[in-house]
Amino acid sequence: MEREEIYENDDIVTLKSAAGENIDFIEIAGIAHKGSFYAILQPVELLEGMGDDEALVFKVERTEDGEDKFTIELDDETIDAVFKAYYELLDAAEKEQE
């Protein structure tokens, strides 16, 4: 998938880092897993230590005022399960197009 396609088809999410810096992410996918919702986000500008094909998993929770709260997921088992579900969705979509 070319980068232009990502920008055309996906939303930009701006999150604030622990240092107070705004970081823009491309929302790659939203995945439900074990009763929770996760977003796979890829930084628009490469973050230190990340490859250009890497993405992060964030748990998304709704706050009392109706806003989405994104918390980076650190549990490797959950991260692996979310990416596995994402790849299964990609495979299913690819098979539908054949």
All heavy atoms as an XYZ file, in Angstrom:
781
protein
N       0.853     -1.186      0.000
C       0.000      0.000      0.000
C       0.892      1.240      0.000
O       1.819      1.332      0.792
C      -0.894     -0.024      1.241
C      -1.790      1.167      1.359
S      -2.859      1.142      2.809
C      -4.008     -0.102      2.351
N       0.623      2.155     -0.873
C       1.413      3.384     -0.938
C       0.948      4.368      0.118
O      -0.201      4.374      0.539
C       1.281      4.012     -2.320
C       1.884      3.160     -3.402
C       1.739      3.804     -4.755
O       1.553      5.041     -4.813
O       1.807      3.076     -5.735
N       1.866      5.204      0.539
C       1.582      6.149      1.616
C       0.412      7.078      1.266
O      -0.390      7.405      2.118
C       2.825      6.956      1.922
C       2.820      7.518      3.318
C       4.259      7.826      3.725
N       4.394      8.128      5.108
C       4.387      7.272      6.109
N       4.207      6.006      5.887
N       4.549      7.649      7.348
N       0.312      7.487     -0.010
C      -0.792      8.381     -0.389
C      -2.146      7.722     -0.125
O      -3.085      8.364      0.276
C      -0.712      8.766     -1.865
C       0.482      9.595     -2.244
C       1.667      8.746     -2.652
O       1.500      7.736     -3.345
O       2.789      9.111     -2.254
N      -2.225      6.426     -0.378
C      -3.483      5.701     -0.144
C      -3.847      5.716      1.333
O      -4.996      5.859      1.688
C      -3.362      4.258     -0.632
C      -3.264      4.139     -2.124
C      -3.063      2.708     -2.555
O      -2.592      1.879     -1.766
O      -3.386      2.431     -3.716
N      -2.828      5.582      2.172
C      -3.085      5.605      3.617
C      -3.699      6.947      4.006
O      -4.684      7.002      4.715
C      -1.781      5.356      4.409
C      -1.301      3.914      4.186
C      -1.999      5.598      5.903
C       0.045      3.613      4.777
N      -3.116      8.040      3.518
C      -3.637      9.360      3.873
C      -5.050      9.574      3.354
O      -5.854     10.196      4.006
C      -2.714     10.466      3.328
C      -1.488     10.672      4.160
C      -0.264     10.170      3.737
C      -1.538     11.370      5.355
C       0.875     10.351      4.498
C      -0.395     11.547      6.113
C       0.807     11.044      5.680
O       1.921     11.224      6.438
N      -5.350      9.040      2.187
C      -6.678      9.234      1.619
C      -7.747      8.434      2.349
O      -8.877      8.863      2.467
C      -6.682      8.810      0.143
C      -5.910      9.752     -0.737
C      -5.810      9.225     -2.160
O      -6.396      8.184     -2.473
O      -5.124      9.872     -2.948
N      -7.393      7.264      2.855
C      -8.391      6.357      3.403
C      -8.477      6.340      4.924
O      -9.385      5.750      5.472
C      -8.105      4.928      2.913
C      -8.249      4.829      1.419
O      -9.040      5.539      0.820
N      -7.469      3.968      0.806
N      -7.534      6.908      5.616
C      -7.505      6.798      7.065
C      -7.463      8.159      7.735
O      -7.075      9.148      7.143
C      -6.306      5.957      7.492
C      -6.439      4.526      7.018
O      -7.348      3.835      7.495
O      -5.653      4.112      6.158
N      -7.864      8.158      8.990
C      -7.929      9.396      9.758
C      -6.592      9.710     10.419
O      -5.816      8.818     10.720
C      -8.992      9.270     10.856
C     -10.391      9.126     10.302
O     -10.669      9.652      9.204
O     -11.201      8.491     10.973
N      -6.360     10.979     10.638
C      -5.200     11.429     11.397
C      -5.656     11.650     12.842
O      -6.658     12.311     13.095
C      -4.616     12.740     10.827
C      -4.159     12.564      9.382
C      -3.478     13.253     11.704
C      -2.963     11.672      9.192
N      -4.904     11.074     13.773
C      -5.185     11.216     15.205
C      -4.001     11.947     15.813
O      -2.850     11.541     15.612
C      -5.351      9.829     15.870
C      -5.544      9.965     17.368
C      -6.500      9.069     15.238
N      -4.254     13.029     16.550
C      -3.189     13.765     17.214
C      -3.232     13.448     18.702
O      -4.261     13.636     19.356
C      -3.346     15.289     16.998
O      -3.343     15.549     15.586
C      -2.212     16.051     17.648
N      -2.112     12.937     19.209
C      -2.001     12.600     20.628
C      -0.884     13.420     21.248
O       0.065     13.812     20.561
C      -1.712     11.106     20.804
C      -2.740     10.146     20.206
C      -2.293      8.703     20.397
C      -4.110     10.351     20.815
N      -0.991     13.650     22.548
C       0.026     14.416     23.267
C       0.958     13.438     23.971
O       0.511     12.540     24.683
C      -0.638     15.350     24.282
C       0.311     16.390     24.853
C      -0.419     17.405     25.713
C      -1.297     18.299     24.912
N      -0.693     19.448     24.296
N       2.265     13.607     23.772
C       3.258     12.735     24.408
C       3.399     13.107     25.884
O       2.878     14.131     26.339
C       4.612     12.878     23.719
O       5.196     14.130     24.035
N       4.133     12.280     26.627
C       4.391     12.560     28.046
C       5.136     13.883     28.214
O       4.992     14.567     29.229
C       5.179     11.418     28.674
N       5.898     14.274     27.197
C       6.648     15.534     27.234
C       5.802     16.728     26.802
O       6.274     17.853     26.760
C       7.882     15.425     26.343
N       4.521     16.474     26.463
C       3.632     17.553     26.064
C       3.667     17.892     24.588
O       3.048     18.851     24.142
N       4.368     17.095     23.800
C       4.491     17.321     22.359
C       3.325     16.652     21.627
O       2.948     15.528     21.939
C       5.813     16.705     21.888
C       6.051     16.761     20.428
C       7.323     16.007     20.037
O       7.987     15.407     20.885
O       7.630     16.024     18.835
N       2.729     17.351     20.657
C       1.676     16.764     19.826
C       2.307     15.881     18.758
O       3.243     16.293     18.075
C       0.837     17.851     19.143
C      -0.099     18.529     20.104
O      -0.466     17.978     21.139
N      -0.499     19.732     19.777
N       1.782     14.649     18.630
C       2.275     13.707     17.635
C       1.086     13.243     16.802
O       0.070     12.815     17.341
C       2.957     12.495     18.308
C       4.115     12.959     19.198
C       3.456     11.508     17.251
C       4.725     11.863     20.044
N       1.215     13.367     15.476
C       0.167     12.942     14.554
C       0.383     11.481     14.164
O       1.502     11.067     13.853
C       0.169     13.791     13.288
C      -0.286     15.213     13.551
O      -1.077     15.423     14.479
O       0.159     16.111     12.810
N      -0.723     10.728     14.171
C      -0.702      9.326     13.785
C      -1.741      9.090     12.702
O      -2.781      9.738     12.676
C      -1.071      8.418     14.970
C      -0.046      8.379     16.065
C      -0.080      9.294     17.098
C       0.942      7.404     16.065
C       0.852      9.247     18.125
C       1.877      7.354     17.086
C       1.836      8.276     18.117
N      -1.471      8.114     11.844
C      -2.438      7.641     10.866
C      -3.138      6.448     11.508
O      -2.465      5.518     11.971
C      -1.752      7.205      9.563
C      -0.965      8.356      8.964
C      -2.776      6.651      8.577
C       0.025      7.925      7.912
N      -4.455      6.473     11.546
C      -5.188      5.343     12.103
C      -5.262      4.252     11.032
O      -5.925      4.405     10.019
C      -6.584      5.758     12.549
C      -7.303      4.647     13.261
C      -8.609      5.090     13.889
O      -9.001      6.270     13.731
O      -9.231      4.253     14.541
N      -4.573      3.159     11.286
C      -4.506      2.042     10.348
C      -5.751      1.169     10.472
O      -6.328      0.742      9.480
C      -3.235      1.196     10.598
C      -1.969      2.051     10.497
C      -3.180      0.003      9.645
C      -1.733      2.695      9.164
N      -6.147      0.879     11.725
C      -7.292     -0.004     11.943
C      -7.796      0.124     13.367
O      -7.069      0.548     14.261
C      -6.905     -1.452     11.667
N      -9.047     -0.270     13.547
C      -9.648     -0.399     14.870
C     -10.025     -1.858     15.055
O     -10.644     -2.459     14.171
N      -9.625     -2.442     16.173
C      -9.824     -3.867     16.421
C     -10.467     -4.071     17.791
O      -9.981     -3.544     18.790
C      -8.468     -4.629     16.389
C      -7.727     -4.411     15.082
C      -8.655     -6.111     16.709
C      -8.336     -5.068     13.877
N     -11.539     -4.847     17.829
C     -12.147     -5.248     19.095
C     -11.464     -6.534     19.550
O     -11.248     -7.450     18.754
C     -13.635     -5.477     18.924
N     -11.106     -6.578     20.842
C     -10.435     -7.759     21.389
C     -10.792     -7.909     22.861
O     -10.573     -6.988     23.647
C      -8.920     -7.636     21.215
C      -8.131     -8.720     21.853
N      -8.149    -10.017     21.395
C      -7.307     -8.715     22.927
C      -7.365    -10.756     22.160
N      -6.840     -9.980     23.102
N     -11.385     -9.049     23.208
C     -11.740     -9.374     24.591
C     -12.504     -8.242     25.277
O     -12.188     -7.835     26.395
C     -10.501     -9.745     25.396
C      -9.895    -11.066     24.980
C      -8.820    -11.501     25.939
C      -8.303    -12.876     25.542
N      -7.280    -13.357     26.466
N     -13.499     -7.705     24.601
C     -14.356     -6.691     25.192
C     -13.793     -5.286     25.212
O     -14.414     -4.375     25.743
N     -12.618     -5.092     24.653
C     -12.011     -3.761     24.589
C     -11.783     -3.394     23.128
O     -11.804     -4.245     22.248
C     -10.674     -3.737     25.338
O     -10.868     -3.962     26.713
N     -11.553     -2.100     22.886
C     -11.311     -1.619     21.531
C      -9.892     -1.069     21.462
O      -9.448     -0.338     22.351
C     -12.317     -0.530     21.160
C     -12.215     -0.115     19.732
C     -12.745     -0.899     18.716
C     -11.569      1.065     19.387
C     -12.626     -0.527     17.386
C     -11.452      1.452     18.063
C     -11.997      0.650     17.064
N      -9.189     -1.432     20.390
C      -7.804     -1.011     20.197
C      -7.655     -0.340     18.839
O      -8.323     -0.712     17.878
C      -6.861     -2.222     20.268
C      -6.873     -2.878     21.621
C      -7.790     -3.880     21.908
C      -6.004     -2.480     22.622
C      -7.835     -4.476     23.158
C      -6.036     -3.062     23.876
C      -6.956     -4.062     24.134
O      -7.002     -4.634     25.375
N      -6.762      0.630     18.780
C      -6.445      1.299     17.521
C      -4.986      1.007     17.178
O      -4.113      1.082     18.041
C      -6.654      2.807     17.647
N      -4.766      0.651     15.928
C      -3.402      0.501     15.427
C      -3.060      1.817     14.752
O      -3.726      2.228     13.798
C      -3.288     -0.676     14.448
C      -3.669     -1.986     15.145
C      -1.873     -0.747     13.871
C      -3.707     -3.196     14.232
N      -2.053      2.498     15.290
C      -1.674      3.827     14.806
C      -0.228      3.834     14.347
O       0.644      3.260     14.992
C      -1.853      4.870     15.919
C      -3.230      4.992     16.570
C      -3.189      6.051     17.675
C      -4.295      5.329     15.553
N       0.009      4.533     13.244
C       1.356      4.688     12.713
C       1.693      6.176     12.723
O       0.897      6.997     12.241
C       1.421      4.131     11.296
C       2.807      4.113     10.718
C       2.827      3.444      9.356
O       1.954      3.695      8.534
N       3.811      2.606      9.111
N       2.850      6.558     13.292
C       3.201      7.977     13.316
C       3.381      8.539     11.906
O       3.921      7.867     11.031
C       4.515      8.028     14.101
C       5.016      6.630     14.148
C       3.882      5.710     13.876
N       2.884      9.756     11.687
C       3.042     10.419     10.391
C       4.525     10.680     10.136
O       5.033     10.424      9.055
C       2.228     11.737     10.346
C       2.561     12.543      9.108
C       0.738     11.430     10.406
N       5.211     11.178     11.164
C       6.657     11.385     11.080
C       7.309     10.315     11.933
O       6.893     10.079     13.072
C       7.046     12.777     11.577
C       6.539     13.883     10.688
C       6.988     15.266     11.145
O       7.983     15.353     11.911
O       6.348     16.239     10.749
N       8.330      9.681     11.408
C       9.000      8.591     12.079
C       9.446      8.990     13.487
O      10.058     10.044     13.678
C      10.217      8.175     11.254
C      10.576      6.720     11.213
C       9.378      5.863     10.811
C      11.712      6.495     10.256
N       9.118      8.157     14.465
C       9.568      8.374     15.834
C      10.902      7.675     16.034
O      11.189      6.668     15.389
C       8.541      7.819     16.828
C       7.158      8.453     16.801
C       6.230      7.740     17.776
C       7.234      9.935     17.139
N      11.693      8.214     16.947
C      13.004      7.636     17.217
C      12.868      6.166     17.607
O      12.039      5.801     18.438
C      13.684      8.417     18.350
C      15.113      8.010     18.598
C      15.780      8.855     19.659
O      15.482     10.060     19.739
O      16.596      8.298     20.400
N      13.664      5.334     16.955
C      13.665      3.912     17.273
C      12.630      3.089     16.529
O      12.557      1.882     16.718
N      11.810      3.732     15.692
C      10.780      3.010     14.945
C      11.142      2.952     13.467
O      11.681      3.908     12.919
C       9.416      3.706     15.070
C       8.746      3.518     16.400
S       7.069      4.209     16.405
C       6.206      2.996     15.397
N      10.810      1.815     12.841
C      10.974      1.676     11.406
C       9.787      2.287     10.692
O       8.723      2.490     11.289
N       9.926      2.557      9.395
C       8.843      3.212      8.653
C       7.637      2.317      8.420
O       6.580      2.789      8.028
C       9.344      3.799      7.337
C       9.915      2.758      6.397
O       9.986      1.572      6.770
O      10.292      3.137      5.281
N       7.774      1.019      8.687
C       6.640      0.112      8.513
C       6.057     -0.342      9.851
O       5.209     -1.228      9.897
C       7.055     -1.099      7.672
C       8.142     -1.928      8.341
O       8.799     -1.416      9.276
O       8.347     -3.084      7.945
N       6.476      0.266     10.941
C       6.005     -0.126     12.268
C       4.824      0.727     12.711
O       4.678      1.879     12.297
C       7.131     -0.008     13.292
C       8.246     -1.013     13.079
C       9.305     -0.915     14.148
O      10.205     -0.065     13.986
O       9.210     -1.658     15.128
N       4.008      0.134     13.573
C       2.855      0.837     14.133
C       2.737      0.478     15.609
O       3.344     -0.482     16.083
C       1.580      0.446     13.385
N       1.953      1.261     16.326
C       1.735      1.049     17.755
C       0.278      0.699     18.008
O      -0.607      1.103     17.262
C       2.091      2.321     18.532
C       3.537      2.814     18.376
C       3.678      4.213     18.963
C       4.496      1.854     19.040
N       0.047     -0.027     19.101
C      -1.308     -0.388     19.502
C      -1.698      0.453     20.712
O      -0.948      0.532     21.691
C      -1.407     -1.898     19.832
C      -2.784     -2.236     20.383
C      -1.093     -2.737     18.608
N      -2.868      1.082     20.613
C      -3.404      1.885     21.710
C      -4.760      1.335     22.126
O      -5.586      1.000     21.265
C      -3.601      3.346     21.276
C      -2.324      4.108     21.082
C      -1.616      4.011     19.898
C      -1.837      4.928     22.083
C      -0.441      4.714     19.702
C      -0.654      5.640     21.899
C       0.041      5.525     20.710
N      -4.996      1.254     23.430
C      -6.326      0.912     23.926
C      -7.144      2.196     23.887
O      -6.665      3.262     24.284
C      -6.250      0.378     25.357
C      -7.582     -0.099     25.873
C      -7.424     -0.767     27.230
C      -8.746     -1.375     27.646
N      -8.606     -2.093     28.918
N      -8.367      2.097     23.384
C      -9.228      3.277     23.256
C     -10.394      3.113     24.231
O     -11.111      2.121     24.188
C      -9.760      3.434     21.815
C     -10.595      4.711     21.705
C      -8.607      3.447     20.814
N     -10.546      4.098     25.098
C     -11.646      4.092     26.061
C     -12.396      5.410     25.955
O     -11.802      6.450     25.664
C     -11.105      3.906     27.482
C     -10.384      2.575     27.660
C      -9.729      2.455     29.016
O      -8.774      3.212     29.281
O     -10.187      1.608     29.797
N     -13.678      5.364     26.191
C     -14.523      6.559     26.143
C     -14.543      7.196     27.535
O     -14.826      6.534     28.518
C     -15.930      6.147     25.710
C     -16.921      7.226     25.401
C     -16.652      8.074     24.182
N     -16.291      7.386     22.974
C     -16.915      7.490     21.830
N     -17.976      8.227     21.716
N     -16.467      6.876     20.761
N     -14.236      8.499     27.611
C     -14.271      9.203     28.890
C     -15.710      9.605     29.219
O     -16.605      9.483     28.380
C     -13.387     10.474     28.845
O     -13.928     11.376     27.874
C     -11.944     10.123     28.504
N     -15.904     10.089     30.420
C     -17.249     10.509     30.849
C     -17.824     11.613     29.980
O     -19.035     11.711     29.797
C     -17.209     10.964     32.312
C     -17.033      9.833     33.292
C     -16.999     10.312     34.725
O     -17.375     11.473     35.002
O     -16.603      9.507     35.581
N     -16.937     12.463     29.434
C     -17.419     13.563     28.588
C     -17.520     13.155     27.107
O     -17.696     14.003     26.231
C     -16.555     14.810     28.753
C     -15.092     14.598     28.415
O     -14.710     13.453     28.109
O     -14.341     15.579     28.444
N     -17.410     11.841     26.826
C     -17.625     11.342     25.466
C     -16.411     11.403     24.556
O     -16.507     11.105     23.375
N     -15.267     11.781     25.090
C     -14.040     11.846     24.294
C     -13.340     10.488     24.302
O     -13.471      9.715     25.245
C     -13.085     12.905     24.871
C     -13.620     14.314     24.815
C     -13.720     14.854     23.407
O     -12.803     14.600     22.603
O     -14.722     15.520     23.111
N     -12.600     10.197     23.239
C     -11.799      8.979     23.185
C     -10.471      9.221     23.884
O      -9.802     10.227     23.643
C     -11.532      8.552     21.744
C     -12.767      7.995     21.062
O     -13.671      7.521     21.775
O     -12.826      8.035     19.824
N     -10.091      8.280     24.752
C      -8.809      8.340     25.452
C      -7.945      7.203     24.913
O      -8.338      6.046     24.957
C      -9.018      8.180     26.955
C      -7.741      8.135     27.745
C      -8.010      7.866     29.211
C      -6.705      7.651     29.939
N      -6.934      7.174     31.298
N      -6.779      7.539     24.388
C      -5.855      6.560     23.821
C      -4.735      6.307     24.818
O      -4.053      7.235     25.233
C      -5.233      7.080     22.518
C      -6.203      7.184     21.388
C      -7.125      8.217     21.328
C      -6.189      6.257     20.374
C      -8.014      8.315     20.267
C      -7.060      6.338     19.302
C      -7.982      7.371     19.256
N      -4.541      5.030     25.188
C      -3.471      4.635     26.092
C      -2.624      3.589     25.393
O      -3.161      2.583     24.930
C      -4.041      4.040     27.400
O      -4.957      4.966     27.983
C      -2.938      3.735     28.393
N      -1.325      3.838     25.306
C      -0.473      2.881     24.604
C      -0.529      1.530     25.311
O      -0.501      1.460     26.536
C       0.973      3.393     24.451
C       1.734      2.516     23.474
C       1.680      3.470     25.784
C       2.927      3.169     22.855
N      -0.667      0.471     24.525
C      -0.739     -0.889     25.070
C       0.679     -1.417     25.220
O       1.473     -1.353     24.277
C      -1.551     -1.793     24.129
C      -1.729     -3.188     24.635
C      -2.427     -3.262     25.986
O      -3.537     -2.711     26.130
O      -1.850     -3.886     26.903
N       0.993     -1.935     26.399
C       2.337     -2.426     26.661
C       2.391     -3.944     26.811
O       3.479     -4.519     26.813
C       2.893     -1.763     27.934
C       2.996     -0.238     27.877
C       3.423      0.317     29.215
C       3.948      0.202     26.778
N       1.231     -4.586     26.928
C       1.184     -6.029     27.110
C       1.434     -6.730     25.767
O       0.634     -6.598     24.832
C      -0.175     -6.446     27.681
C      -0.276     -7.940     27.870
O       0.450     -8.473     28.734
O      -1.070     -8.578     27.141
N       2.555     -7.458     25.680
C       2.938     -8.111     24.420
C       1.882     -9.090     23.924
O       1.642     -9.189     22.715
C       4.279     -8.838     24.572
C       5.459     -7.889     24.665
O       5.334     -6.734     24.186
O       6.504     -8.281     25.213
N       1.238     -9.806     24.822
C       0.221    -10.778     24.427
C      -0.970    -10.081     23.760
O      -1.474    -10.531     22.730
C      -0.243    -11.559     25.658
C      -1.032    -12.798     25.339
C      -1.304    -13.617     26.586
O      -0.333    -14.037     27.244
O      -2.493    -13.843     26.876
N      -1.391     -8.962     24.325
C      -2.499     -8.196     23.746
C      -2.096     -7.595     22.407
O      -2.860     -7.654     21.438
C      -2.958     -7.091     24.715
O      -3.365     -7.701     25.953
C      -4.100     -6.279     24.142
N      -0.902     -7.043     22.340
C      -0.409     -6.452     21.089
C      -0.386     -7.508     19.988
O      -0.869     -7.275     18.876
C       0.992     -5.826     21.284
C       0.898     -4.613     22.221
C       1.621     -5.440     19.950
C       2.239     -4.113     22.724
N       0.151     -8.682     20.306
C       0.208     -9.762     19.315
C      -1.188    -10.173     18.862
O      -1.429    -10.397     17.671
C       0.950    -10.977     19.882
C       2.445    -10.724     20.057
O       2.977     -9.749     19.479
O       3.086    -11.509     20.794
N      -2.139    -10.257     19.803
C      -3.507    -10.659     19.471
C      -4.188     -9.620     18.576
O      -4.909     -9.968     17.638
C      -4.317    -10.877     20.743
N      -3.947     -8.339     18.845
C      -4.544     -7.266     18.040
C      -3.983     -7.299     16.615
O      -4.735     -7.217     15.646
C      -4.323     -5.886     18.707
C      -4.690     -4.750     17.763
C      -5.124     -5.788     20.000
N      -2.663     -7.445     16.486
C      -2.077     -7.523     15.149
C      -2.539     -8.781     14.420
O      -2.792     -8.752     13.210
C      -0.549     -7.450     15.201
C      -0.024     -6.046     15.229
C       0.619     -5.552     16.355
C      -0.173     -5.200     14.140
C       1.106     -4.251     16.387
C       0.304     -3.900     14.154
C       0.948     -3.424     15.295
N      -2.670     -9.901     15.135
C      -3.154    -11.129     14.510
C      -4.562    -10.923     13.951
O      -4.859    -11.302     12.816
C      -3.150    -12.278     15.516
C      -3.607    -13.586     14.926
C      -3.600    -14.700     15.948
C      -4.120    -15.961     15.269
N      -4.518    -16.976     16.194
N      -5.442    -10.295     14.741
C      -6.810    -10.015     14.272
C      -6.782     -9.088     13.062
O      -7.543     -9.273     12.105
C      -7.631     -9.404     15.403
N      -5.896     -8.103     13.068
C      -5.773     -7.176     11.941
C      -5.347     -7.916     10.672
O      -5.935     -7.740      9.608
C      -4.761     -6.080     12.295
C      -4.398     -5.183     11.139
C      -5.354     -4.383     10.513
C      -3.093     -5.129     10.668
C      -5.020     -3.556      9.449
C      -2.750     -4.306      9.610
C      -3.718     -3.524      9.006
O      -3.381     -2.701      7.965
N      -4.332     -8.777     10.785
C      -3.863     -9.520      9.614
C      -4.926    -10.484      9.100
O      -5.038    -10.700      7.890
C      -2.553    -10.253      9.919
C      -1.391     -9.300     10.130
C      -0.575     -9.405     11.243
C      -1.130     -8.273      9.226
C       0.488     -8.518     11.446
C      -0.089     -7.380      9.419
C       0.717     -7.520     10.531
O       1.750     -6.642     10.726
N      -5.721    -11.052     10.002
C      -6.821    -11.921      9.576
C      -7.864    -11.131      8.786
O      -8.394    -11.618      7.786
C      -7.465    -12.601     10.791
C      -6.585    -13.688     11.390
C      -7.101    -14.236     12.717
O      -8.134    -13.725     13.236
O      -6.473    -15.164     13.247
N      -8.149     -9.912      9.222
C      -9.075     -9.050      8.478
C      -8.518     -8.704      7.101
O      -9.259     -8.696      6.108
C      -9.378     -7.767      9.257
C     -10.242     -7.895     10.495
C     -10.278     -6.571     11.258
C     -11.641     -8.332     10.118
N      -7.226     -8.419      7.023
C      -6.592     -8.118      5.732
C      -6.685     -9.322      4.806
O      -6.997     -9.181      3.623
C      -5.134     -7.725      5.917
C      -4.835     -6.337      6.453
C      -3.319     -6.137      6.572
C      -5.429     -5.260      5.592
N      -6.403    -10.507      5.343
C      -6.479    -11.724      4.533
C      -7.901    -11.957      4.016
O      -8.086    -12.294      2.845
C      -6.007    -12.947      5.333
C      -4.504    -12.960      5.561
O      -3.783    -12.222      4.850
O      -4.066    -13.698      6.450
N      -8.886    -11.767      4.885
C     -10.292    -11.962      4.488
C     -10.675    -10.960      3.398
O     -11.354    -11.316      2.416
C     -11.212    -11.822      5.686
N     -10.260     -9.709      3.539
C     -10.572     -8.686      2.540
C      -9.901     -9.006      1.211
O     -10.483     -8.804      0.144
C     -10.143     -7.312      3.043
N      -8.681     -9.508      1.288
C      -7.954     -9.859      0.077
C      -8.638    -11.008     -0.665
O      -8.756    -10.993     -1.889
C      -6.515    -10.257      0.465
C      -5.522    -10.178     -0.646
C      -4.123    -10.379     -0.135
O      -3.515     -9.415      0.352
O      -3.641    -11.535     -0.219
N      -9.129    -11.987      0.089
C      -9.814    -13.122     -0.521
C     -11.125    -12.700     -1.168
O     -11.531    -13.250     -2.183
C     -10.060    -14.220      0.520
C      -8.791    -14.948      0.884
C      -9.032    -15.988      1.945
C      -7.705    -16.632      2.310
N      -7.827    -17.552      3.430
N     -11.801    -11.710     -0.583
C     -13.052    -11.194     -1.159
C     -12.803    -10.522     -2.506
O     -13.656    -10.537     -3.380
C     -13.719    -10.202     -0.214
C     -14.436    -10.832      0.944
C     -15.111     -9.795      1.825
O     -15.262     -8.640      1.402
O     -15.490    -10.153      2.954
N     -11.643     -9.926     -2.664
C     -11.324     -9.206     -3.899
C     -10.892    -10.146     -5.020
O     -10.845     -9.737     -6.176
C     -10.216     -8.177     -3.653
C     -10.676     -7.035     -2.780
C      -9.588     -6.001     -2.561
O      -8.450     -6.178     -2.998
N      -9.918     -4.934     -1.869
N     -10.569    -11.391     -4.693
C     -10.128    -12.341     -5.729
C     -11.257    -12.798     -6.598
O     -12.364    -12.860     -6.326
C      -9.450    -13.548     -5.071
C      -8.123    -13.166     -4.430
C      -7.466    -14.367     -3.725
O      -8.073    -15.450     -3.626
O      -6.336    -14.186     -3.288
